[in-house]
């Protein structure tokens, strides 16, 4: 459980600053963060409300930072304030910046622990969890000659690669890196397509972790598709730096040389990817360069903490984000939920896109899915 995206993310409990007001991301993140803290308190799961600074290091970033502040207020994010250089240093003694947005309710948690707790709740409620169950086929059950009621009561058959079957009435999928393929198997639309992007982290050497107290983030640049390098403290006391964003040649490819011919061809034959690449060619080449050379990544970090050197960092873990992409080459920014038509399509709800802050938002997403399932399937 939590072996892929939930076990490879940064572990941040986001507060909801970045997201377009009125979007599902904005609404569900703010709700989800409150529910996450409440759940962790109830279950005794440790977390730290260590806060976050979004730091402007150049003059031209200040208007964007102020716009982020206004957006955060519209999204009802608690405790936000703009602070100057002295206050930045009071919170983060090694950080340098012209202005920062202080988000005191941003926190960190081990999401693997959270996911395992959800699993315990699910089993206590009567659910069964199966792992290593690779779905290869979905079809409507054929009624047996004896007129067995099972075919009528549980008309959808889900079959795996070993030929094992599950019979059910309705299906909810949330397949992350495989959400487009599972949708296609069910007879629903393959769009939006998933293109995997690997994010490589660096880690501060243990003796240098004192330089970072909370989360330190850059001001996002709307010209580029990804957020940029940031400093993330972890529950185990380590500090992750990054991630970058490079095309992964395998959907579960966490190492530099991991390769799957099928996954690679799937990505490079999709016109939407080429449109994205051509629009962001210089950014993409810069990311690939930084992925290869440690000094290039450290240079990004030194904008915020000048004292960090190449000798202070080590190569760390990687994650693969399931990036949904439309045929025009646009990153699908918001959560996407859909079903389909026909016998199976009308009995299925797909969570097609659940990017960050999906872990933070998970309990709010769950409530929304439960409401949607009740309405859609008339339960």
C-alpha angles and dihedrals in degrees: 000000000000088000095141130027096357091051097042103047128106094260095234122150097215122213100211104253103133103049128102109263110255094021122125089245092058095044098042095043095055091045092041096051091055091047091047093055091045092049093048090050091050094047098038093242109158120238137158125225091208097154131225136250120204100202130205110208097171130052093238090059094061097079089049090049091052090049089052089052091053090047091051090052090051088052091053094242108172126238100005118162139161114238136188134230096280093051090046090056092045089059098033109022094192097044122099124199145139095230136349140197108231116211106181096180095060109111146172133239139162102259092193087064091047092050092049089051090051088052091054090050090050094050092046087054089056100267126139123219120208122186128189088038105136108190113223103162144021124190142152114269117252111232112246120239090246089061093243111195092221091078090054098040096043103025100164119082118201112195129192134208091268093055094253117144139211120194117208146160099224137007133214115190129195102167103159108195090020101041093113093048094047090049090052092049089054091053094253128123120297089214129132092044123213117235113184119228119189119218116201119202131203120210129215114241109257093249090056099049091097088078092073124055104166139001114307115194135178124239103263116245111223090209091067126064099223135054103244135228120331140170115245124184114211133215090249091059096257123123122225120206122201144332115222119196122233131157110270116222091210129039091231094030107135096160128071095246098040108128138177117182091207095050092043094050090045090057101040094045091056111099092209091065093054091050090052092047095049092049092050102031099134092045091049093049090049091052091050090049091050090048089060101040121054093198091060091056093046089052088062091051093049090065086073104026108025092186093067112105136182088258091060097060140066131193108266140186127312135220132199117222119209097229113193112215130185125218091262091061096254120143107239099236105185134056112276125206123179146146132194145230131268129051097309098029091058090053098050137078116195123200091209102177125022107161126161125336087040094107091052090044097043099112092045090047089050091054091049091049091049091052092046092049092051092050098039097045095033093234 
